[in-house]
Structures are given as C-alpha cells and as structure tokens.
Amino acid sequence: MSIMVDLTVEIAGLKFRNPILPAAGPPVRDGIRIKKCIEGGAGGIVTKTISIKAADPLIPRPHMAEVRGGFLNTELWSELPPEVWAEKELKIAREATRAAGIPLIVSLGYRADEISKLVEMFDEYADAYELSVHYIGRDPTPMMEAVKAAKKTGKPVFLKLSPHPGIDYVEWAKKAIEAGADGISAINSFGPVLALDLSTPLPDYMLKGLPVMGGPDGTGWLSGSALKYLALKIVFDLYKAMPNVPMLGVGGISTGRDAMEMIMVGANAVQVCTAAILYGLNIFSKIVKQLKALMEKMGFDSIKELRGYTHKIWKKRYIRYISTPPKYYPEKCTGCKLCEISCPYDAIVVVNGKAVLYKDKCFGCGVCVTRCRFGALEIEW
Ligand SMILES: Cc1cc2nc3c(=O)[nH]c(=O)nc-3n(C[C@H](O)[C@H](O)[C@H](O)COP(=O)(O)O)c2cc1C
C-alpha cells in the first residue's frame, strides 16, 4: 500500500510547497529567471545576493566553469544595482511567488549599514531575508550587527554560513541566533581553490595549463558535487548543536537522494545552485519527484519525520574495529571485477566469472561493497 507523502514545510512561519529551493546564484539572477525557477517547481525562492553596489565591473571573466566532480566560480554578488531590483526584478519575483503561493526570501550582503538601506528598499517585497557573510572577514561581530539590522524589519532572517577554512561554524551559527537570526543556511561555496584548463582550443598552445578562472590569481569558489560531503558534515554538526534551529541545507544537491541525505542530517529544506546551472531550471521538480518516490519507498510520510533521522538512529550504529567480511550473493555477481581492482588486500578475486572471497585476507574495509554495482556484496552488521 502506498503512503501519502507530505512535502510541504513550514520554517520560521514561512510555508513552502516543497523543500527544494534555489540557492543565491545565477538561476535567480533576476525576475525572469526567478519566474522560471517557480515554473520549474521550486518550493520557495531565494534571490541572488543583492548589495549596495552592482558587482558588474568587478567580476573577472571567465568566471564560471564546470570541472570534474564540481564547479568553480568567481561571481561576487548581483551584477544588478539594488535600484533595478527595487524598481523591476523584485516586482516580477513578488508577483510570481504570490501567484504560486510560495515565500520570497531576499538575499542581502553585507554590513549592517548596507543591510539597513537595502531592507528599506525591499521591504514591500520580501517575506524573509537571507544574509551572506562571504566577504565580511573572520570576526563575527559585523555579522551579528548585520543580523540585528535585518531583524529590525520583524521578518524572518536566515544567516548563510561560508565554510572558510578555520572558521568555527557552530560558534558563528550560535552567535547569529543570539543576534536574532531565525535560522541558518549552510553552506556557501568553499575556497579559494584552483583548477587548470588543458583543453581550450586556444591558438597559442602555451596558454593551455592556465587556471580556468579569469581573476588575478586564477582561483575560484568550489560548489557542486565536490561540496556535498562538507555541507552534510556542517549541517550535521549544526543540528547536533542546535536541533531546534531551522536550517536550509546547501551544497552539491542535484538529486532526490542528495536532498534526502541533507534533510536526514538536519536540514528542514534544501537549496540548489550548481545543479540548476548545469541541468536547467526544471531541476527543482525533478528533485521533488525523486525525493517523493524515495520517501514512499522508505516509508517516510513527511519532511518533519525525515529531518534529523540520522541523529535519531545514530545510537543504534554498531561500531567495530575487527574484520568482518562482507556478505556475498554469487547469483548477483556479474564478474565485472570492480571489487577485485579496488581491494587493497587481494581478498577478492574473480574466477570463472564469479568473485571469490578470501575471508582470511579480508580487512573488512568495505570498499568492495561500495564498488559493486549489482548488490552482490553487502556489509554485515
Ligand atoms: C556562480 C555562483 C554564484 C553564486 N552566488 C552567490 C551569491 O550571490 N550569494 C550567496 O550567498 N551564494 C552564492 N553562491 C553559492 C550558492 O548559493 C551555494 O551556496 C553554493 O554554490 C553551494 O551549493 P551548490 O553546490 O548547489 O551550488 C553562488 C554559487 C555559484 C556557483
């Protein structure tokens, strides 16, 4: 019997039709694209980060690149000035979000005095604000001041954390809540990182091997699949430290399974940027569909039930430090050899088209189970 899955979520008093939202970035760079995200199934809207000045003359080109396993960018905040957002883009966004009955979260940067000016310009449109801290440095005080400035509107405020190396993100999240934030968005892109271009068919072959990003040092910010596991860890830690604080999980989500993992570690809803750039603005309804099917299959009937599930079952996790060879189902083995290639202990060898497991050599590392594409190997708990 199939169960009815409820995908609606309420976060800080905002009602979302589903938990898959766009994250601040090119997919929500103006009113028209925001409208397309809504048509593409987004459960609510977060705009591109708007700051007091347009970013346009400051962005080096090229500034976006798909790399193996991820994505690099050197985009700053919106290349449109706040006046254009107030006069045009947010009007379109407001109309479209109202028609769909979904919340409009306006992303703002960066310091308190700037935030105060921006909320005055945008308050007739915004249901809530998300504040980026990407460029405000390592002292949390300006972040707290910015939160207080946005909170003067009385609307929900989400603080978006950047995973800058060495930053104590749990401490930052606690300080944001102390300053009045209603929730945390985690995480922004990671970096700076470097990727090289060996393939562009430039006339001068000497240019091959230069960084893919066009900026002065060639570095960029990493997003997409490569970021997912850092984002999961940070959201996991945040939920552990503050389970009652609403959380928007961001980083490397492109499928229903990714979204499910992010909600299981503690997010109430998720945001998607890179996958919307790579696969188009219909990605939201695709992820929603996959998430719904997965929840049905696994027997979860609401996002509320799914949220933090990993933490709830954590105590049942069986921890061992001795070798336990995997279970092996020879009827499922195709003899593809992925297990044999990856086993560092030579404990699994394909003979006559079937894997043979040498239990005395097996260290119990588990890699063969994750390499098998046919379910022929299984961790024995
Ligand atoms: C091209 C690009 C531009 C971005 N611009 C912003 C921005 O203006 N404000 C912001 O808070 N995050 C920005 N981000 C970060 C994303 O919102 C998101 O936090 C990050 O990319 C991780 O999610 P993803 O893996 O789904 O892209 C940008 C990301 C990309 C790739």
Ligand as a Chemical Component Dictionary entry (heavy atoms), coordinates in Angstrom:
data_LIG
# 
_chem_comp.id                   LIG 
_chem_comp.type                 NON-POLYMER 
_chem_comp.pdbx_formal_charge   0 
_chem_comp.three_letter_code    LIG 
# 
loop_
_chem_comp_atom.comp_id 
_chem_comp_atom.atom_id 
_chem_comp_atom.alt_atom_id 
_chem_comp_atom.type_symbol 
_chem_comp_atom.charge 
_chem_comp_atom.model_Cartn_x 
_chem_comp_atom.model_Cartn_y 
_chem_comp_atom.model_Cartn_z 
_chem_comp_atom.pdbx_ordinal 
LIG C1  C1  C 0 28.004 31.077 -9.918 1  
LIG C2  C2  C 0 27.620 31.097 -8.468 2  
LIG C3  C3  C 0 27.219 32.279 -7.868 3  
LIG C4  C4  C 0 26.873 32.321 -6.526 4  
LIG N1  N1  N 0 26.438 33.495 -5.970 5  
LIG C5  C5  C 0 26.065 33.524 -4.658 6  
LIG C6  C6  C 0 25.545 34.708 -4.084 7  
LIG O1  O1  O 0 25.365 35.741 -4.714 8  
LIG N2  N2  N 0 25.227 34.663 -2.760 9  
LIG C7  C7  C 0 25.366 33.542 -1.992 10 
LIG O2  O2  O 0 25.048 33.576 -0.813 11 
LIG N3  N3  N 0 25.833 32.405 -2.546 12 
LIG C8  C8  C 0 26.170 32.372 -3.835 13 
LIG N4  N4  N 0 26.610 31.192 -4.395 14 
LIG C9  C9  C 0 26.716 29.995 -3.560 15 
LIG C10 C10 C 0 25.478 29.125 -3.716 16 
LIG O3  O3  O 0 24.329 29.795 -3.311 17 
LIG C11 C11 C 0 25.629 27.833 -2.874 18 
LIG O4  O4  O 0 25.711 28.168 -1.519 19 
LIG C12 C12 C 0 26.853 27.018 -3.257 20 
LIG O5  O5  O 0 27.136 27.108 -4.617 21 
LIG C13 C13 C 0 26.673 25.540 -2.876 22 
LIG O6  O6  O 0 25.530 24.989 -3.467 23 
LIG P1  P1  P 0 25.549 24.172 -4.870 24 
LIG O7  O7  O 0 26.566 23.105 -4.739 25 
LIG O8  O8  O 0 24.145 23.680 -5.024 26 
LIG O9  O9  O 0 25.909 25.172 -5.898 27 
LIG C14 C14 C 0 26.945 31.148 -5.750 28 
LIG C15 C15 C 0 27.358 29.943 -6.349 29 
LIG C16 C16 C 0 27.678 29.910 -7.690 30 
LIG C17 C17 C 0 28.092 28.610 -8.296 31 
# 
loop_
_chem_comp_bond.comp_id 
_chem_comp_bond.atom_id_1 
_chem_comp_bond.atom_id_2 
_chem_comp_bond.value_order 
_chem_comp_bond.pdbx_ordinal 
LIG C1  C2  SING 1  
LIG C2  C3  SING 2  
LIG C2  C16 DOUB 3  
LIG C3  C4  DOUB 4  
LIG C4  N1  SING 5  
LIG C4  C14 SING 6  
LIG N1  C5  DOUB 7  
LIG C5  C6  SING 8  
LIG C5  C8  SING 9  
LIG C6  O1  DOUB 10 
LIG C6  N2  SING 11 
LIG N2  C7  SING 12 
LIG C7  O2  DOUB 13 
LIG C7  N3  SING 14 
LIG N3  C8  DOUB 15 
LIG C8  N4  SING 16 
LIG N4  C9  SING 17 
LIG N4  C14 SING 18 
LIG C9  C10 SING 19 
LIG C10 O3  SING 20 
LIG C10 C11 SING 21 
LIG C11 O4  SING 22 
LIG C11 C12 SING 23 
LIG C12 O5  SING 24 
LIG C12 C13 SING 25 
LIG C13 O6  SING 26 
LIG O6  P1  SING 27 
LIG P1  O7  DOUB 28 
LIG P1  O8  SING 29 
LIG P1  O9  SING 30 
LIG C14 C15 DOUB 31 
LIG C15 C16 SING 32 
LIG C16 C17 SING 33 
# 
